[in-house]
Amino acid sequence: MAELNTPVLYGLSVNSNKAGYALMRCGAPLSLDGRYSETEDAFIAKAIEDIGVMKCTKNEGDCEHLTNNEGDIKSLREVIEGLDVTFTSDSTPVRTFMEPALGVMTDKQRKLVKFTDPNPNNDPEKFETESYLEAISAARIITKYPLYLAAFARADKRIEHYGDDSNGVLNGAYFRNVKSKHIRFLVDGSGSMSACILWGSTYGNWKIYWSGSYYFWSRQNCALTRMESLQTELTSLLTALSPDTKVSIQSFSSPGRKNHKVWEQSSNGLIKIGNDGMRESAIAFVNSLDNGRPTKWGGTYPWEGLDASFKDNETDTLYFLSDGEPNADRMGGSWQANDHDPTVAHYSNFNNTREQVLKTNTIALGLESPWMEKLSTNTTGDYLQIDKDYVTTNSSQ
C-alpha cells in the first residue's frame, strides 16, 4: 500500500438516522485497488455506521439523562461534542449512559487498534462485554451485533454486510481467500498461545504469559496475545460468512486438557452458520478459548483434529493454525525433523482417497514451520507465516 504524506484522522459523530453513532475518517480516500489517492481536499467518509448507545446500568427509571446548559436532555450530537476521547492506560475512557458503545485499546507503539468492552465496570451477565453495533430498521426493529473488528485495521473498515449471501472472497490477516461453503477451522488452543504479541505501556494486575520457553508472570498490560489475535480474526470472519456457509470449529491442545475440544454444534459434522443461533454459538466457542490460566490449556497435539478433517468428505477447505511444533508425532513418539516428510506424505496420501481434495491452508503463528508449508503445498492450499513484523506491518495499514 502506498505511503501517505498526511495522516488519516478518525473521530466520532452521529449516524444517519441520529439514533446512534458513527466512526468517521478524514483523509486520503482509498481507490478500488486498495491504494491511497491523495488529494488537496479533505475527504470525509463513514468507517463504521450504527455504533450503539450505552444503556442505563441502574434500575429502570433511575437513570439521569445528560442535560445541556438550558436544562434540556442532550441530543446525541451534543453528547458527542463533549465526549472525552483522551487515551488513559492505552484505552479510551469508560463509556456511560448515552455515550457511544465503543471502547478502543492500543499498544505502546500506537500501531494496534483493538475494540474492547466500553465499560468493564458493568456486570458482564447483564450488559454487553464488547463494543457493539445497533441497527434500527424502518419498522423500528432493533438488531444488535457484537463489534468484533479485526485488530489489524485498514484505513477504511466499514461494516456493511452481516453474513450476507455474497459469493465474494473474504480476507483477514490470518484467514485468507475464504470462499468455500464447506470449511473446517482447526486452531491451536495450547498454553503457548498466551504469548504477548504487543505490550502496552502501563501496568495492572498480575497475569501469566508464555515467553517462548516458559510461563512467567507480569503486571505490564498486554495489548494483544496470540490467542486474542486468533479470537479477533476468527470472530470477524464468522460474523462475515454468508448464512449458507457450513463450518466446523475445533481447537487442539493435550487430549483431556481444557482447550482440546470441538464446537459442540459441529461435533457430528459441518453445520450451517446461518441456522438459528449458530453464528452466536460459534463465536462464543471461539471466545471461550482464553478461559482460565494458560498453564491449564495444554500442549500441541493436532493429530486428532487433522484426522477428523481429512475423514470428512463434506469439507473441501481446511484452515489449520498452530503456534508451535507438535509435542509428539502421530504415533506418540518424540517429534523430530525427520517426521516432517512422513507426516506430510500420510495426509497427502489420505487426500488421494477422498471423494474430493481437501485444500489445506496452514497458518504458522510466531514460528517458521517447514512441515506445515509442505502440507499446504501438497494439498493445493496456501501457507502463511505470521510473526511480529507481519502483525505490526498489518496493524499500521
C-alpha positions in Angstrom: 0.0 0.0 0.0 1.3 3.5 -0.9 2.7 5.6 1.9 0.9 8.8 3.0 2.4 12.2 3.5 -0.6 13.3 5.6 -2.3 11.3 8.3 -5.8 9.8 8.2 -7.8 11.1 11.2 -10.7 9.3 12.9 -13.5 10.7 15.0 -17.0 10.0 16.3 -20.2 11.5 15.1 -23.9 10.6 15.0 -25.2 8.1 12.4 -27.5 8.8 9.5 -30.8 8.4 11.5 -29.5 10.3 14.5 -30.3 7.3 16.8 -26.8 6.1 17.2 -23.2 6.9 16.5 -20.7 6.5 13.6 -16.9 6.4 13.3 -15.8 8.9 10.7 -12.5 9.1 8.8 -10.9 12.2 7.2 -8.0 11.9 4.9 -6.9 10.4 1.6 -9.5 8.1 0.0 -8.8 4.5 -0.9 -9.1 3.6 -4.5 -10.7 0.3 -5.7 -7.2 -1.4 -5.8 -6.6 -0.6 -2.2 -4.2 2.3 -2.7 -4.4 5.7 -1.2 -5.2 8.6 -3.6 -4.0 11.8 -2.0 -6.0 14.9 -2.9 -5.8 18.5 -1.9 -9.3 18.5 -0.5 -10.2 16.7 2.7 -12.2 13.5 2.1 -14.7 12.6 4.9 -16.4 9.2 4.9 -18.0 6.8 7.4 -15.8 4.0 8.5 -18.4 2.3 10.8 -22.1 3.1 10.9 -24.7 2.4 13.7 -22.4 2.2 16.7 -24.7 1.6 19.7 -25.7 3.9 22.5 -24.7 2.9 26.0 -27.7 1.7 28.1 -28.6 2.7 31.6 -26.9 0.5 34.2 -29.2 1.5 37.1 -32.7 0.3 37.9 -35.4 1.3 35.4 -36.3 5.0 36.0 -33.2 5.8 38.0 -31.1 7.0 35.1 -30.4 10.6 34.8 -30.1 11.8 31.2 -27.3 14.2 30.3 -28.6 17.8 30.1 -27.3 20.9 28.4 -27.0 24.4 29.9 -30.7 25.1 29.3 -31.6 22.0 31.3 -32.8 20.1 28.2 -31.8 16.5 27.6 -28.8 16.5 25.4 -29.1 15.2 21.8 -26.6 12.6 20.7 -24.8 15.2 18.8 -24.4 17.3 21.9 -23.1 14.2 23.8 -20.5 13.5 21.1 -19.3 17.2 21.1 -18.4 17.0 24.7 -17.1 13.4 24.7 -13.7 12.7 26.3 -11.6 10.8 23.8 -8.2 11.0 25.7 -6.5 7.7 25.9 -5.6 6.7 29.5 -3.6 3.5 30.2 -3.7 2.8 26.4 -7.5 2.8 26.4 -10.4 5.2 25.8 -12.3 6.3 28.9 -15.1 4.2 30.4 -18.3 4.9 28.5 -21.5 5.5 30.4 -25.2 6.1 29.7 -26.0 7.8 26.3 -22.3 7.6 25.2 -21.0 5.5 22.3 -20.8 1.8 22.9 -17.3 1.7 21.6 -14.1 1.0 23.5 -10.7 1.2 21.9 -7.3 -0.1 23.2 -3.9 0.3 21.6 -0.3 -0.8 22.3 2.7 1.4 23.4 3.8 1.8 19.8 0.2 3.1 18.9 0.0 0.7 15.9 -2.6 -1.7 17.2 -6.3 -0.9 17.2 -8.4 -3.3 19.3 -12.1 -2.9 20.1 -12.8 -3.7 23.7 -15.5 -3.5 26.4 -16.7 0.1 26.5 -17.4 -0.2 30.3 -15.6 -3.0 32.0 -17.2 -1.9 35.3 -20.6 -3.2 34.2 -21.9 -6.6 35.3 -21.0 -8.9 32.4 -24.1 -11.0 33.0 -26.4 -8.0 32.4 -24.6 -5.8 29.9 -22.5 -6.2 26.8 -18.9 -7.1 27.3 -17.8 -5.8 23.9 -18.3 -2.8 21.6 -21.4 -3.3 19.5 -23.5 -2.0 16.6 -27.2 -1.4 16.9 -29.1 -1.0 13.6 -32.7 0.2 13.6 -34.9 -0.7 10.6 -37.6 1.4 9.0 -40.1 -0.7 11.0 -38.2 0.3 14.2 -36.9 -3.2 14.7 -33.6 -3.1 16.6 -30.8 -5.5 15.6 -27.7 -5.7 17.7 -24.3 -7.1 16.5 -21.2 -7.5 18.7 -18.4 -5.5 17.1 -15.5 -7.9 16.5 -13.4 -5.7 14.3 -10.1 -7.2 13.3 -7.2 -5.7 15.4 -5.2 -5.1 12.2 -7.4 -2.3 10.8 -7.0 -0.8 7.3 -7.9 2.8 6.8 -11.5 2.0 5.9 -13.2 -0.9 7.6 -16.8 -0.2 7.0 -19.1 -2.9 8.3 -22.0 -3.2 5.8 -22.7 -6.9 5.5 -23.5 -9.1 8.4 -23.5 -12.6 7.0 -25.0 -11.6 3.7 -25.2 -14.1 0.8 -22.4 -12.6 -1.2 -20.2 -15.0 -3.1 -17.1 -12.8 -2.8 -13.8 -13.7 -1.3 -13.3 -12.8 2.4 -9.8 -11.9 3.6 -8.4 -11.3 7.1 -4.9 -11.1 8.4 -4.8 -14.8 9.2 -7.6 -16.5 7.2 -7.0 -15.6 3.5 -9.1 -16.2 0.4 -12.1 -17.6 2.2 -14.7 -18.5 -0.5 -15.6 -22.1 0.2 -19.1 -23.1 1.6 -17.7 -26.2 3.4 -15.0 -25.2 5.8 -13.2 -26.6 8.9 -11.2 -24.5 11.3 -8.6 -26.3 13.3 -6.9 -23.9 15.7 -4.2 -24.1 18.4 -5.5 -23.9 21.9 -2.2 -24.6 23.7 -0.8 -22.5 26.5 1.8 -21.0 24.2 -1.0 -19.0 22.6 -0.8 -16.8 25.7 2.4 -15.2 24.4 2.1 -11.5 24.1 2.5 -10.0 20.6 2.2 -6.3 21.5 2.9 -4.9 25.0 1.2 -1.9 26.4 2.9 1.0 28.2 1.0 0.6 31.5 0.8 -1.8 34.4 -2.1 -3.5 36.1 -2.9 -6.9 37.7 -0.5 -9.8 37.6 -1.1 -12.1 34.6 0.6 -15.2 33.2 2.1 -15.4 29.7 4.2 -17.7 27.6 7.7 -16.5 26.9 8.6 -18.9 24.1 10.3 -21.3 26.6 8.4 -21.0 29.8 5.5 -19.2 31.6 6.1 -16.0 33.5 4.0 -13.5 35.5 3.9 -9.8 34.6 2.0 -6.7 35.6 2.7 -5.0 32.3 -0.6 -4.8 30.3 -0.5 -6.8 27.1 -2.4 -5.1 24.3 -2.7 -8.4 22.3 -1.8 -12.0 22.9 -1.6 -14.7 20.2 -4.9 -16.1 21.5 -6.6 -12.8 21.4 -5.4 -12.1 17.9 -6.8 -15.5 16.8 -10.1 -14.8 18.5 -10.4 -11.4 16.9 -9.6 -12.7 13.4 -11.9 -15.8 13.6 -14.8 -14.0 15.2 -14.6 -11.3 12.5 -14.6 -14.0 9.8 -17.5 -15.9 11.4 -19.5 -12.7 11.5 -19.0 -12.0 7.8 -19.7 -15.6 6.5 -22.8 -15.9 4.4 -25.7 -17.8 6.1 -25.4 -20.8 3.8 -21.8 -21.5 4.7 -21.3 -24.8 6.6 -18.5 -24.8 9.2 -16.8 -26.9 11.9 -14.5 -25.4 14.6 -12.1 -27.5 16.6 -9.3 -26.4 18.9 -6.4 -28.7 19.8 -4.1 -29.0 22.8 -3.3 -32.0 25.0 -6.0 -34.7 25.0 -8.1 -34.3 28.1 -7.0 -30.7 28.7 -9.1 -27.6 28.7 -8.7 -26.5 25.1 -8.7 -29.9 23.4 -12.3 -29.6 22.3 -14.8 -29.2 19.4 -17.6 -26.7 19.0 -20.4 -28.9 20.2 -22.8 -28.0 17.3 -20.3 -29.2 14.8 -19.3 -32.4 16.7 -21.1 -34.6 14.2 -20.1 -32.7 11.0 -20.4 -29.3 9.4 -23.2 -27.0 10.5 -24.8 -24.1 8.6 -23.7 -20.9 10.2 -26.9 -19.2 9.3 -29.1 -21.6 11.3 -30.8 -20.1 14.3 -28.3 -19.2 17.0 -25.3 -20.9 15.3 -23.3 -17.9 14.4 -23.6 -16.6 18.0 -22.8 -20.1 19.4 -19.7 -20.4 17.2 -18.4 -17.0 18.3 -19.0 -17.9 21.9 -16.9 -21.1 21.5 -14.0 -19.1 20.0 -14.2 -16.6 22.8 -14.1 -19.4 25.4 -10.5 -20.4 24.3 -8.8 -18.0 26.7 -10.8 -19.0 29.8 -8.7 -20.0 32.8 -5.0 -19.9 33.4 -2.9 -20.6 30.3 -0.9 -23.3 32.2 -4.1 -25.4 32.1 -4.7 -25.0 28.3 -2.5 -27.9 27.3 0.2 -28.7 24.7 0.3 -29.0 20.9 -1.3 -32.3 19.6 -3.1 -31.5 16.3 -3.4 -35.1 15.1 -7.0 -35.9 16.2 -8.3 -32.7 14.6 -6.3 -33.3 11.3 -7.5 -36.9 11.1 -11.1 -35.8 11.6 -10.8 -33.1 8.9 -9.4 -35.5 6.3 -12.0 -38.1 7.1 -14.8 -35.6 6.5 -15.7 -35.8 2.8 -18.2 -33.0 3.0 -15.4 -30.5 3.8 -13.4 -29.1 0.9 -11.3 -26.5 2.7 -9.4 -26.6 6.0 -7.7 -23.7 7.8 -5.1 -25.2 10.2 -3.4 -22.7 12.6 -0.7 -23.5 15.1 1.9 -21.5 17.0 4.4 -24.3 17.8 5.9 -27.6 16.8 3.9 -30.7 17.9 4.8 -32.2 21.3 4.7 -35.7 19.8 4.5 -37.3 16.4 1.3 -39.1 15.1 2.3 -42.3 16.8 3.1 -40.7 20.2 6.9 -40.6 19.8 9.1 -37.6 20.1 8.6 -35.1 17.3 11.8 -34.7 15.2 12.7 -33.0 11.9 12.7 -36.4 10.2 8.9 -36.6 11.0 8.2 -33.8 8.6 8.1 -35.7 5.3 6.4 -38.9 6.6 3.6 -36.8 8.2 3.0 -34.8 5.1 3.1 -38.0 3.0 0.5 -39.6 5.3 -2.0 -36.7 4.8 -1.2 -36.3 1.2 -2.0 -40.0 0.6 -5.1 -39.7 2.7 -6.2 -36.8 0.4 -5.9 -39.1 -2.6 -8.5 -41.4 -1.1 -11.1 -38.7 -0.6 -14.1 -38.1 -2.8 -12.8 -34.5 -3.2 -9.4 -32.9 -2.4 -9.2 -31.2 1.0 -7.5 -27.9 0.3 -5.4 -27.4 3.5 -4.4 -23.8 4.3 -1.8 -23.6 7.1 -1.1 -20.6 9.3 2.1 -20.7 11.3 1.8 -18.2 14.2 5.0 -16.9 15.6 7.2 -19.6 14.0 8.6 -21.0 10.7 7.1 -24.4 10.1 8.5 -26.3 7.1 6.2 -29.3 7.6 3.1 -27.1 7.6 4.3 -25.4 4.5 4.8 -28.7 2.8 1.4 -29.9 3.9 -0.2 -26.9 2.2 1.9 -27.3 -1.0 0.9 -30.9 -1.3 -2.8 -30.3 -0.8 -3.2 -27.3 -3.1 -3.5 -24.9 -0.1 -1.7 -21.8 1.0 0.9 -21.4 3.7 1.1 -18.2 5.8 3.7 -17.4 8.3 2.7 -14.8 11.0 5.4 -13.1 13.0 5.7 -9.8 14.9 6.8 -8.0 11.8 3.7 -9.2 9.9 1.5 -8.1 12.8 2.9 -4.6 13.1 3.0 -4.1 9.3 -0.7 -5.1 9.0 -1.6 -3.0 12.1 -0.1 0.1 10.5 -2.0 -0.2 7.2 
